Amino acid sequence: MTYEKGAEIAAGKTKIIFGVADQPSLVIVANKNDITAFDDPTFTKKFATKGGYSTVTTCQVFELLRKAGVPVAFKEQASETEFVAERCEMIPLEVVARRYAVGSYLKRHPELERKKGEQPYRFHRLVVELFLKTTGGRLKIGEKTIIEGLSHVVDGVEKTLDDPLITNPEGELWHLFDPKKPAWDSGANLDKTVPMAKIVADANMIEEIINITRKTFLVLEGTWQTLGYRLIDFKIEFGITVTGEVVIADVIDNDSWRLRDAGWNELSKQAFRDGEELSEVEKKYGLVASLTEKFRVPQQAIVLWRGSDKDNFPETPIALKNSGNIEVVKVTLSGHKSPQTSLSKLEEILGEYPDGGVILVKVGGSNGLGPILAARTSWTVVAIPAALKNFPDDIWSNTRMPSSVPLLVACSDGNAFMAALNILGQKNPIAYAERQQAIEELDE
């Protein structure tokens, strides 16, 4: 679809926002070739491919998130350096999710600092933080000044401070702290507050923002892991559409996160902050953009295979509700009574799902089906003894396997489904996000 560019709405350090003629609910986001650092104009540089690489990365990321059911403002790519999005009223918050303790987080938590050469401290449960988005120590919405005069002392000199940390984002009155000082530092508390109601509707919206952030990070983390890379942290922004929906707005590109390879080498904008040559930074942006073009949700299967119509699976496995693009295949065939037919059916299924799958076998009585399937496929086969409660000796026909028959056993449907998602999640970012979030919430 073609879009006629309208008047310029806003311009920032790295992008320009235009209206769309005759479509007031849409905007065109144009990425510039500028790369910035430290909120200091003297550090701003340019390279000719920056806008293109940022656009590719953002569009591929948002396409993936949309498939995962994450609400995004993004509509489609419009040109090499532009994309179309829903017009939003931006929420003046920067939302940061962290898997590892790096950067400014270590300034606030020096106890987590690691020795040079050691991997950074990893959070089992994703850390999500909110920062008030300010410019020049001030936040103005429309004609209203929400807060001003934010400053801190650096090396004995008082300087303007931006993007303070909100220490109680679900409280009615937000307390603002220096984002680079530990809480015990006498200068950490800025002695400034902002009523939540001046920024968002209520605490429910904050909870929604945090939940969307968690899912977004986990989907991207799972995706990068399939390619052999580590998502360290990211920063995103939200907006409210003309219909009142809270969505991820702005961009998610190589400026938005820290991304490292298997050897912990930095591939993101952090490399520019660290002083790498601009030509090397450009190569890294190109690599990341090309990698995002490999983002995909695989087509996989969980096979619910029972020996007879008496061996029942739950109607709708709870664990499969939000696991993208995983098809549930149901088969009823006995390994003892129909071995050849069972193996023919297995070959048919293997040919239909090149991205792989997991077979859950539920059998009452002696389990001949599970071992037959496990010996004939590299897919994981998990046996669920159907009558274990009444016939505990059935367990032995599921566990005493000869060589080259790698049959696994789960004694409950729920654990079998979760194990299947764990396995498929190694290639499927949506399945990974579903399981990882459930795992992290166990410690809540």
N, C-alpha and C positions, 0 to 999 in steps of 0.2 A: 504493500500500500504506500502511496506517496502522500507526503504532508507538506503543506505550504507554510514556510517559516514566517512567523509573525514578528511582533516587536520584541526587543530585548526586555526581559523582566528583571533579571539580576545578573551580576557578574561577580565571580569569586576569584581566588588565586589560581585555581586549576580548571575552572569550567565557566561557561556562560549558559544562562537559561533563557530560552525564547518561548514565546507563545506559539500556538498553532492556529493559523487563520481558519475561522469558521468552526473551530472545535475548542471552546474555552475551557473544557475540562482536561485538556492535554497540554504538555509542554515538550519542547525539544531540548535535550541536554547536550551541549557541545563541549567535548573535552579539549583543553588547551595542551600545549607542549611544555608547560611549565612544571618543574618539580621543586618543591619547597621544603624547608626544614627549620625547626626551632621557632616558628612564627617570626622569623627575621627576614625581611626582604633582601638583605645583602647575601643571603645564602641561596636565593632563588636562581635556578639554572634552567636551560631548555635543551631538549634534544628532539630531533625532527619526528621521531616515531612515537613520542610519549602519548599524544592524544589518541593515536590509533591503537596502541597496545592497551591503554586504559579502557577504551571502548570495548574491545574484544573481551577483555577480562571481565568487565562489568556485565556485559550481555550474557556471556556463558554462565557466569555465577547466578544471575537472576533467572535464567532459563531453568537451571537445575533446581533452584529454590522453589520456583513455581510448580515444577513436577512433584516436589516434596510436600506441597500444600502450604508453603510459607507465603503469607500475604506480602506482595511487593508492588511498588508503583510502576515498575518497568512494564512496557508493552512490547516493543520490538526495536531492533536496530534500524536506524534510518540511513546512515552513511558510514563511511570509514571511521569517522570521529564523532558521530552523533547517535543518540537513541531517543526514542519517544517514551514518555512516562505520563502517568496521571498527575494532574496538577494537585499539589498538596499544600496544606498549611503546615509548615515545618514545626516540629516540637523542639524547642531549644535545649536539647540534651544530647550529649555524646555518650553512647552506651558501649562499654568495653567488656568483652568476655576474655578470660585468661585460662589457658591450660597450664602454662608455666609461669613462674615468677621471674620476670625480667623487667628491664626498663624502669619507669617511675615507680612501679610497685615495689621494687627493691629499695628505693629511697625511703618508702614508707614502712617497709618491713626488712630492715637490714639483717635481721636474724635468719633470713632465708637465703642470704648470699652464699654462693658456692665458690670453691677455689677455682682458679683458672684451669681450664681443661676438663672440669667436671660438668656433667649435664645439669641444667637448671632444675630447681625444685618443681616437681610436677604435682598439680592439684588433682586429687581423685575426683572431687566434685568441682565442676566448672565454677570459677569465680566470676560474678557479673557485678560491675560497678557502674554508677551513673555520675556524670559530670555535667554541671550547668554550663551551657555553651555561651560564652561571653566574648566580647571584642573590646579591647582597650579597658578591661576591668569593669565593663558595663554591659547590661542586658536591657534592650529596649524592644518592646513588642508593640508594633503600631506606633501610636503617639505616647504610649505609657512607658516610663522608665521603671523597670522592675527592681534593678539593683545597680549601684554604681560605686566607684571608689574602692574596688578590690585591689589590694596591693600586698606585697610581702617584702621582707628584707633579705637581700642577697649580697653576701660579702660586705655587710655593713651599709649597703645602699638600698633605699626603699624603691621598689620597682612595681610597675603595674602587673597584676596577676590575672590570668585568664583560665577558664575552664576548671573552677574549683570542684573538689570532690564533695558529693552529697553523701554524708555518712548515714543518714536515715531516710532513704528514698521512699519508704512506705509510710512515713510519718506525715502529719498534717503541716508541720512547720519544719522545713529542711534546714539542717545545720551545715554550713560550708567550711571546708578545711582545705589547707594547702595541699595540692595533689602530689607534692614532692617532699613532704616532711612527715616523719613518723608522728603518731598521735601524741607521744609523750614530749615532743618538742614544744617549747613554750610558744613558738610562733605558728604552730600547726593550725590551731583554732583561729579562724579569721574573725570570729565574733560577729558574723553576718548570718542572717537567716532570710529565707524566702518561703512564703506560704505555697504549699503544693498547688492550691487552687488557682494560682496565677499562671501556672505552667501547664497542668493537665486537669482533666475533669475530676478525677478521684483516684483513690488507691487501686481500684480495679484496673484502671488504665496502666498504671505502673506495673502491676502484676502481669498484665497482658504483654507489655513491652519486654519484661524480663523473660517470660515464657517463650516469646517469639525469638528473642536473642539466643536463648539456650538451644532451641531446635535448629536455628540457622547455623550456629557454630558447630553443632554435632554433625549436621549434614555435610558441611564443608570439611570438617576434620576427617570424617569417614571417607570422603572423596579423595582428599589429598593423601590419605594413608594408602588407598588402593594404588596410587602412583608412586609411593615410596617417599613421601614428603611429610613434614611435620608442621601443622598449623599451631603456632605458638600463642597468638592472641589476635584480636581484631577490634576495630572501632567502627560502629555503624550509627546511622541516624534514622529517625522515624518521622513520618508525616501523617496528616489526617486528610483523606481524600474528600472530594466535594460531597460524597455520600456518607461521610462520617466514619469510614473504616480506617483503623490504625494499620499502617503498612511500613515496610522498610523503604525508605526513599533515598535520594542522593545516589551515591555509587558504592560499589564494593569492588575495589581494584587493588593493584599492587601497592598503592599508598595506604590501604586500609588495614593491613595486617602485617604481622611478622611471619615469614614463611621460611623454613629451613630444610635443607636436604638431609640425606641419611648421615652425612658427616657433620651436621650442625652448621653448615655454611649458610649465611644469610642470603636470601634471594629477593627480598622486598626493598621497600624504600629505606629501611634501616641501613642497608648498605651505603646509601647516599649520605645518610646522617653520620655514618661511621667514617666518611671521608674517602670512599673508594672513587677511582677515576670514573668520570661521567661515561666514558665509552664502555666500561665494564658494567656500570649500572644499567645502561641501555640494553646490553646483551641479556642481563638478568630479567629485565622487563619483557623482552622478546621471548625468552624461554618460558616465563610464567604464562604469557598470553597464549603461546602454542600449547602448553600443557592444559590450559582450561578448555581448549577445543576438544580435548579427549574426555571431558566430563560426560558421563552418561549414567543412566539407571539401567542395569542389566535386566534381561528377561529371564527370570528364574522360576523354579517350581518347588513346592513342597507337596510331595505325594503322600496322601493318606491311604495306605494300602492295608486292607483288612483281609483276614483269611476267610471269613464268612459274614453273612448279614447280621450275625449275632454279636460280632465284635465292633462295637459302636465307638466312633469318635464323637467329641462334642460337635454340635451343629455349626457354631461359628467360633473357631479358636480365637480367644481374646487377643493372644499375642500377635495375630496376623492382621489386626484391624487397620493399622497405619503403615504397613510395610509395603512400600511402593513396588509395583510391577511384579510381585511374586504371585504366581498363579497357583491355586490350590487344585490339585488333580486327585480325584477319588477313584480308587480301583478296588474291586472285590474279586479276589482269585485265591485259591488255595495252592500253596506250594506242594503239599503232599498229593493232592488229587489232580492238579492241573499244572505240572511243572513246565511242560513245553509251552503251553499257552501263557503262563506267567512270564517266561523268559522272552517270548515274542513281544508281549506287552512292554516289558522293560526296554527292549531295543527301540520300540516305537517312541517311548517317552524320552530316552536319551537323545534320539535324533531331533526331537522337537525343541529342546532347550539347550542350546550350545553354551549358555552362560552357567549351566549346572543347576543343581538342586539337592535336596535332601529327601530321603524316603523314610517315612515313619511307618513301621509295620506293627499292626495290632492283631495278635493272634491268641485265641483261647486254646488251651490244651498244648500239645507238643508243637513247638515252633519250627516247622521245616521251611517256611517261607522266608524268614529273615536270613538264615544262612545261605540259602540259594541265591538270593538277590545280592547279599554282601560279597559273595564270591565272584559275581559277574559284572560289577560296576565299580568305578572309582568314586562315585557319589557316596556320601556318608549314609549308611543305613542304621537307623535306630529302632530297636525292638521295644515294644510296650506290652508286657504280659497282661492279657485281658482279664484273666481269672485268678490273679495272684492271691487275692484276699481269701478265696475259698479253696484254692489249690496251690499252696506255697511251693510245692515241689516243681511247679511249672518253671520256676526261675532257672533251673539247670538246663533246660532246652534252649535258653536264651544266652547263657553265659559260657557253657563248656564247648568252645568252638575249636575245630581243627585248624592247622596252619593255613594261612592265606584266606581266612574268612574273618575280616575285621568288623564283626557285628558289635555295635554298641547297645547298651541297655539303659532305658529310663523307666522308672516304676510309676510315673504319673504322666498324664497327657500334657499338663502345663509345663513341666520341665523338659519334655521332649520338644514341644513347640519352641521354647526359649532356646534350647540347644540348636535347633534348626536355624533360628534367626541369628544366633551367634556365628554359625558357620557361613550362612549366606551373607551376613553383614561384612565379611572380609572383602567382598566385591561390591556390595550393595549399600550405598551411603544412607539410604532411607531406613533400611533394616538396621544398620549400625546405630543410627540416631535413636531409633525406637528402643533398642536394647540398652544402649549406653545411658540414656536418660533414666530408664527404669532402675538400672544398677546404681546410678549416682543418688537417686532419691531414697535408696535404702538407708543411707546415712543421714537423711535430712533431720 
